[in-house]
Amino acid sequence: MTKDLNIDEILCIKHDRKTDNTGTFSFKNRCFQILEQGFPIISAMKTLQVLMNPRFGIKVSYKEKSYDVIRYLKPQRTNANVTKGLKKAKKVVLPHLVHSSRK
C-alpha cells in the first residue's frame, strides 16, 4: 500500500465543476475559492473535482493534488449597475406651431 494514498479522498462524494472568470466555483448554491498559502492557484475556466466527505468537509482535486477551499462572498453590485434597468424619462417637446382653434 502506498503512503500517498488517502482513503478519505477515495471514499467521498465527487462532483465536477468549472471555475469562473475569477477562479471561483459554485457548489450547492455557494461560491468557493481555492487557496494555497493565501493565494488563488487555479485560473479561469478550468475543470476540477469537488470532494465532499464528513471528515474533511469540502476539498478540491485538481491535477491529482487536493486543495482546501474557503467560502467566497461575491462583491455587491454598485449603483451604476442597478440603474441600468431604469427607463429614461422622455423629453417633452412642445409644438412650434399652434393650431388656430387653440388661440
TORLO-525638 format. One record per residue: residue number from 1; residue in one letter; z, x, y of N, C-alpha, C, O in turn. Coordinates in steps of 0.1 Angstrom, whole numbers, plus 2048, in hexadecimal, padded with zeros to 3 digits. Each point is the difference from the previous one (the first is absolute). Example, Ala and Ser with C-alpha at 12.3 -4.5 7.8 and 13.67 -1.06 7.14 Angstrom:
2
+------+------+-----+-----+-----+------+------+------+-----+-----+-----+-----+-----+-----+
: resi : resn : npz : npx : npy : capz : capx : capy : cpz : cpx : cpy : opz : opx : opy :
+------+------+-----+-----+-----+------+------+------+-----+-----+-----+-----+-----+-----+
:    1 :    A : 84E : 884 : 7C7 :  800 :  7F7 :  80C : 800 : 809 : 80C : 807 : 80A : 800 :
:    2 :    S : 7F2 : 7F2 : 80B :  800 :  809 :  80B : 808 : 7F8 : 80B : 801 : 805 : 80B :
+------+------+-----+-----+-----+------+------+------+-----+-----+-----+-----+-----+-----+
END
This chain:
103
+------+------+-----+-----+-----+------+------+------+-----+-----+-----+-----+-----+-----+
: resi : resn : npz : npx : npy : capz : capx : capy : cpz : cpx : cpy : opz : opx : opy :
+------+------+-----+-----+-----+------+------+------+-----+-----+-----+-----+-----+-----+
:    1 :    M : 800 : 808 : 7F4 :  800 :  7F8 :  80C : 800 : 809 : 80C : 807 : 80A : 801 :
:    2 :    T : 7F1 : 7F2 : 809 :  7FF :  808 :  80C : 80B : 7FD : 80A : 804 : 7F4 : 801 :
:    3 :    K : 801 : 816 : 806 :  80A :  7FE :  80A : 7FB : 7F8 : 80C : 808 : 7FA : 807 :
:    4 :    D : 7EB : 808 : 7FD :  7FB :  7F9 :  80B : 7FE : 7F1 : 7FE : 7FD : 7F9 : 80A :
:    5 :    L : 804 : 802 : 7EA :  7FE :  7F2 :  7FD : 80C : 7F8 : 804 : 80B : 802 : 7FC :
:    6 :    N : 7F2 : 7F4 : 80D :  80B :  7F8 :  805 : 7FE : 7F2 : 7FA : 7F7 : 7F9 : 803 :
:    7 :    I : 813 : 803 : 7F4 :  7FF :  7F3 :  7F9 : 801 : 7F4 : 809 : 7FA : 7F6 : 7FE :
:    8 :    D : 80D : 80C : 80E :  801 :  7F5 :  809 : 7F3 : 7FC : 807 : 7FD : 7F5 : 803 :
:    9 :    E : 7FA : 816 : 7FF :  7F3 :  7FD :  806 : 7F6 : 7FB : 7F6 : 7F6 : 7FB : 804 :
:   10 :    I : 80D : 807 : 7EF :  7F7 :  7FA :  7F6 : 804 : 7F2 : 7FD : 7F7 : 7F7 : 7FF :
:   11 :    L : 816 : 806 : 800 :  804 :  7F2 :  7FD : 803 : 7F9 : 80D : 80C : 7FD : 803 :
:   12 :    C : 7EA : 7FF : 805 :  802 :  7F9 :  80C : 7F4 : 7F7 : 802 : 7F6 : 801 : 7F9 :
:   13 :    I : 80B : 7F6 : 811 :  7F5 :  7F8 :  804 : 7F7 : 807 : 80A : 805 : 806 : 809 :
:   14 :    K : 7EE : 7FA : 7F4 :  7F7 :  808 :  809 : 7F6 : 7F6 : 806 : 7FA : 7F7 : 7FA :
:   15 :    H : 803 : 80C : 813 :  7F6 :  7F8 :  807 : 7F8 : 80A : 808 : 805 : 80A : 806 :
:   16 :    D : 7EE : 7F3 : 7FB :  7F7 :  809 :  808 : 7FF : 7FA : 80E : 7FF : 7F4 : 802 :
:   17 :    R : 802 : 815 : 808 :  7FF :  7FC :  80E : 7F7 : 80A : 807 : 7FE : 80B : 7FB :
:   18 :    K : 7FD : 7F2 : 811 :  7F8 :  809 :  808 : 807 : 801 : 80E : 805 : 7F6 : 806 :
:   19 :    T : 7FB : 816 : 7FF :  807 :  802 :  80D : 7F6 : 7FB : 80B : 7F4 : 800 : 7FF :
:   20 :    D : 813 : 7FC : 80C :  7F8 :  7FB :  80C : 7FD : 80C : 809 : 802 : 80C : 7FC :
:   21 :    N : 7F9 : 7F1 : 810 :  7FC :  80B :  809 : 80C : 808 : 805 : 7FE : 80C : 804 :
:   22 :    T : 80E : 7EF : 7FB :  80C :  808 :  805 : 807 : 807 : 7F4 : 80A : 807 : 802 :
:   23 :    G : 7F0 : 7F8 : 7F2 :  806 :  807 :  7F4 : 80B : 7F8 : 7FA : 808 : 805 : 7F8 :
:   24 :    T : 7FA : 7EE : 80C :  80A :  7F8 :  7FA : 7F9 : 7F6 : 7F6 : 7F4 : 7FF : 7FF :
:   25 :    F : 814 : 7FA : 7F9 :  7FB :  7F7 :  7F6 : 809 : 7F4 : 800 : 80C : 801 : 803 :
:   26 :    S : 7EF : 7F3 : 7F8 :  807 :  7F4 :  7FF : 804 : 7FD : 7F2 : 7F7 : 802 : 7F7 :
:   27 :    F : 815 : 7FA : 806 :  804 :  7FC :  7F3 : 80B : 7F6 : 801 : 80A : 801 : 807 :
:   28 :    K : 7F4 : 7F3 : 7F3 :  809 :  7F5 :  800 : 803 : 7FB : 80E : 80C : 7FE : 804 :
:   29 :    N : 7EA : 801 : 804 :  801 :  7FB :  80E : 808 : 80A : 809 : 806 : 7FB : 80A :
:   30 :    R : 7FB : 811 : 7F2 :  807 :  80A :  808 : 7F7 : 80C : 802 : 7F7 : 803 : 7F8 :
:   31 :    C : 80B : 804 : 813 :  7F8 :  80C :  803 : 808 : 80D : 7FD : 80C : 800 : 804 :
:   32 :    F : 7EE : 80A : 7F5 :  807 :  80C :  7FC : 7F8 : 80C : 805 : 7F4 : 7FF : 801 :
:   33 :    Q : 814 : 80C : 801 :  7FA :  80D :  803 : 804 : 80A : 7F7 : 80C : 801 : 7FC :
:   34 :    I : 7EB : 808 : 7FF :  804 :  80B :  7F7 : 803 : 80C : 808 : 7F9 : 804 : 809 :
:   35 :    L : 813 : 801 : 7F5 :  805 :  80C :  807 : 804 : 80B : 7F7 : 804 : 7FE : 7F5 :
:   36 :    E : 7F9 : 80E : 80F :  806 :  80C :  7F9 : 804 : 80A : 80B : 7F8 : 804 : 808 :
:   37 :    Q : 815 : 7FF : 7F8 :  806 :  808 :  80A : 7FE : 7FB : 80E : 7FE : 807 : 80A :
:   38 :    G : 802 : 7EC : 7F7 :  7FF :  7F9 :  80D : 7F2 : 7FE : 806 : 7FF : 7FB : 80B :
:   39 :    F : 7F7 : 809 : 7EE :  7F2 :  7FF :  805 : 7F8 : 7F8 : 7F6 : 801 : 800 : 7F4 :
:   40 :    P : 7F6 : 7F7 : 812 :  7F7 :  7F9 :  7F8 : 7F6 : 809 : 7F9 : 7FC : 80A : 805 :
:   41 :    I : 801 : 7F3 : 7EE :  7F8 :  80A :  7F8 : 7F3 : 7FB : 7FB : 7F8 : 807 : 7FC :
:   42 :    I : 807 : 7EB : 803 :  7F4 :  7FB :  7FB : 7F8 : 7F9 : 80B : 805 : 7F8 : 808 :
:   43 :    S : 7EE : 80C : 7F9 :  7F8 :  7FC :  80B : 7FA : 7F2 : 7FE : 804 : 7F9 : 7F6 :
:   44 :    A : 7F4 : 802 : 813 :  7FB :  7F2 :  800 : 7F6 : 7FE : 7F4 : 7F9 : 809 : 7FB :
:   45 :    M : 808 : 7EA : 800 :  7F6 :  7FB :  7F6 : 801 : 808 : 7F3 : 7F5 : 802 : 7F9 :
:   46 :    K : 816 : 802 : 803 :  802 :  807 :  7F3 : 806 : 7F6 : 7F6 : 809 : 7F8 : 804 :
:   47 :    T : 7F3 : 808 : 7EF :  806 :  7F7 :  7F6 : 80C : 807 : 7FA : 7FF : 80C : 7FC :
:   48 :    L : 80C : 7ED : 803 :  80C :  805 :  7FA : 806 : 7F6 : 7F6 : 7FB : 7F5 : 800 :
:   49 :    Q : 80F : 80F : 7F9 :  806 :  7F7 :  7F6 : 80F : 7FF : 804 : 807 : 809 : 802 :
:   50 :    V : 7FD : 7EA : 800 :  80E :  7FD :  803 : 808 : 7FE : 7F3 : 7FC : 7F9 : 7F8 :
:   51 :    L : 80F : 80E : 807 :  809 :  800 :  7F5 : 80C : 7F8 : 803 : 807 : 804 : 80A :
:   52 :    M : 7FD : 7F2 : 7EE :  80C :  7F8 :  803 : 809 : 800 : 7F4 : 7FB : 7FD : 7F5 :
:   53 :    N : 811 : 808 : 80D :  80A :  801 :  7F5 : 80E : 7FD : 805 : 803 : 804 : 80C :
:   54 :    P : 806 : 7F5 : 7ED :  80D :  7FD :  805 : 808 : 80D : 802 : 80A : 7FF : 809 :
:   55 :    R : 7F3 : 80C : 7F1 :  808 :  80C :  802 : 7FD : 807 : 80E : 809 : 804 : 807 :
:   56 :    F : 7EA : 7FD : 7FC :  7FD :  807 :  80D : 7FA : 7F7 : 80A : 7FD : 805 : 80B :
:   57 :    G : 800 : 7EE : 7F2 :  7FB :  7F7 :  80A : 7F1 : 802 : 801 : 7F9 : 7FD : 7F6 :
:   58 :    I : 801 : 806 : 815 :  7F2 :  802 :  802 : 7FD : 80E : 803 : 806 : 806 : 809 :
:   59 :    K : 7F0 : 7FF : 7F0 :  7FA :  80E :  802 : 7F1 : 7FE : 800 : 7FB : 7F6 : 7FD :
:   60 :    V : 7FE : 815 : 807 :  7F2 :  801 :  7FF : 7FB : 80C : 7F8 : 806 : 80A : 801 :
:   61 :    S : 7F0 : 7F3 : 7F7 :  7FA :  80B :  7F9 : 7F2 : 803 : 806 : 7F8 : 7F6 : 800 :
:   62 :    Y : 805 : 816 : 804 :  7F3 :  804 :  805 : 7FD : 80E : 7FC : 807 : 809 : 801 :
:   63 :    K : 7ED : 7F8 : 7F8 :  7FB :  80C :  7FB : 80B : 806 : 7F6 : 803 : 80C : 801 :
:   64 :    E : 802 : 7EC : 7F7 :  80A :  803 :  7F5 : 80D : 806 : 805 : 806 : 808 : 7F9 :
:   65 :    K : 7FE : 7F5 : 814 :  80C :  804 :  805 : 807 : 7F4 : 806 : 7F9 : 7F7 : 806 :
:   66 :    S : 814 : 807 : 7F9 :  807 :  7F5 :  805 : 807 : 803 : 80D : 805 : 80B : 802 :
:   67 :    Y : 7FB : 7EB : 807 :  806 :  801 :  80D : 809 : 7F4 : 803 : 7FE : 7F5 : 7FB :
:   68 :    D : 80C : 80E : 80D :  809 :  7F5 :  805 : 7F9 : 7F9 : 80C : 7F7 : 806 : 806 :
:   69 :    V : 80D : 7EE : 7FC :  7FA :  7F8 :  80B : 80B : 7FA : 809 : 80C : 7FF : 7FB :
:   70 :    I : 7F1 : 7FE : 811 :  809 :  7FA :  809 : 7F9 : 7F3 : 805 : 7F4 : 7FF : 800 :
:   71 :    R : 814 : 7F7 : 804 :  7FB :  7F4 :  806 : 7FB : 803 : 80E : 807 : 807 : 808 :
:   72 :    Y : 7EE : 7F4 : 7FB :  7F9 :  803 :  80D : 7FE : 7F3 : 807 : 7FA : 7F7 : 7FB :
:   73 :    L : 80B : 808 : 811 :  7FF :  7F5 :  809 : 7F4 : 802 : 80A : 801 : 80A : 808 :
:   74 :    K : 7F5 : 7EE : 7F7 :  7F4 :  802 :  809 : 804 : 7FD : 80E : 808 : 7F7 : 802 :
:   75 :    P : 7F3 : 810 : 808 :  803 :  7FD :  80E : 7FB : 7F3 : 804 : 7F6 : 7FA : 7FB :
:   76 :    Q : 812 : 800 : 80E :  7FC :  7F2 :  805 : 7F4 : 801 : 809 : 7FD : 80B : 806 :
:   77 :    R : 7FC : 7EA : 7FB :  7F4 :  800 :  808 : 804 : 800 : 80F : 80B : 7FB : 804 :
:   78 :    T : 7ED : 80B : 804 :  803 :  800 :  80F : 7FB : 7F3 : 806 : 7F8 : 7F8 : 7F9 :
:   79 :    N : 80B : 805 : 813 :  7FC :  7F4 :  807 : 7F1 : 800 : 802 : 7FA : 7F5 : 801 :
:   80 :    A : 7FF : 817 : 800 :  7F2 :  800 :  802 : 7F9 : 7FA : 7F4 : 7F6 : 7FA : 802 :
:   81 :    N : 80F : 809 : 7F2 :  7FA :  7FA :  7F4 : 802 : 7F1 : 7FF : 7F8 : 7F9 : 7FB :
:   82 :    V : 814 : 802 : 80A :  803 :  7F2 :  7FF : 7F7 : 7F8 : 80A : 7FC : 7F5 : 7FC :
:   83 :    T : 801 : 810 : 80F :  7F9 :  7F8 :  80A : 7F1 : 7FF : 7FD : 7F9 : 7F8 : 807 :
:   84 :    K : 802 : 80F : 7EF :  7F2 :  7FF :  7FC : 7FD : 7F1 : 7FC : 7F5 : 7FC : 802 :
:   85 :    G : 814 : 7FE : 7F8 :  7FE :  7F2 :  7FB : 800 : 7F5 : 80A : 7FC : 7F5 : 7FE :
:   86 :    L : 809 : 80E : 80E :  800 :  7F7 :  80B : 7F2 : 7FE : 806 : 7F8 : 809 : 801 :
:   87 :    K : 805 : 7EA : 803 :  7F4 :  7FD :  806 : 800 : 803 : 80F : 80B : 7FF : 807 :
:   88 :    K : 7EA : 806 : 7FF :  800 :  803 :  80E : 7FE : 7F3 : 808 : 7F9 : 7F7 : 7FB :
:   89 :    A : 80C : 809 : 811 :  7FE :  7F4 :  809 : 7F2 : 800 : 805 : 7FB : 80B : 804 :
:   90 :    K : 7FF : 7E9 : 7FC :  7F3 :  800 :  805 : 800 : 800 : 810 : 809 : 7FA : 806 :
:   91 :    K : 7ED : 80C : 7FF :  800 :  801 :  80F : 7FA : 7F3 : 805 : 7F6 : 7FB : 7FB :
:   92 :    V : 811 : 7FF : 80F :  7FB :  7F4 :  806 : 7F6 : 803 : 80A : 802 : 808 : 80A :
:   93 :    V : 7F2 : 7F2 : 7F5 :  7F5 :  802 :  809 : 7FE : 7F3 : 808 : 7FD : 7F5 : 7FA :
:   94 :    L : 804 : 80C : 813 :  7FE :  7F4 :  809 : 7F1 : 7FF : 803 : 7FA : 80B : 802 :
:   95 :    P : 800 : 7E9 : 7FE :  7F2 :  7FF :  803 : 7FD : 804 : 80E : 808 : 7FC : 809 :
:   96 :    H : 7ED : 80A : 7F9 :  7FC :  804 :  80E : 7F9 : 7F5 : 807 : 7FF : 800 : 80C :
:   97 :    L : 7FC : 7F7 : 7ED :  7FA :  7F4 :  806 : 808 : 7F4 : 7FD : 806 : 7FE : 7F5 :
:   98 :    V : 7FC : 7F9 : 815 :  808 :  7F4 :  7FF : 7F6 : 7F5 : 800 : 7F7 : 7FF : 809 :
:   99 :    H : 80B : 7F7 : 7EE :  7F8 :  7F4 :  7FF : 802 : 7F8 : 80C : 80B : 7FF : 806 :
:  100 :    S : 7EB : 7FA : 7FF :  801 :  7F7 :  80C : 80A : 7F5 : 7FE : 805 : 7FB : 80A :
:  101 :    S : 7FE : 801 : 7EA :  809 :  7F5 :  7FE : 80F : 804 : 802 : 808 : 7F8 : 801 :
:  102 :    R : 7FA : 815 : 7FF :  80E :  805 :  802 : 803 : 804 : 80E : 80B : 805 : 803 :
:  103 :    K : 7ED : 7F9 : 806 :  802 :  804 :  80E : 808 : 7F5 : 807 : 803 : 802 : 80C :
+------+------+-----+-----+-----+------+------+------+-----+-----+-----+-----+-----+-----+
END
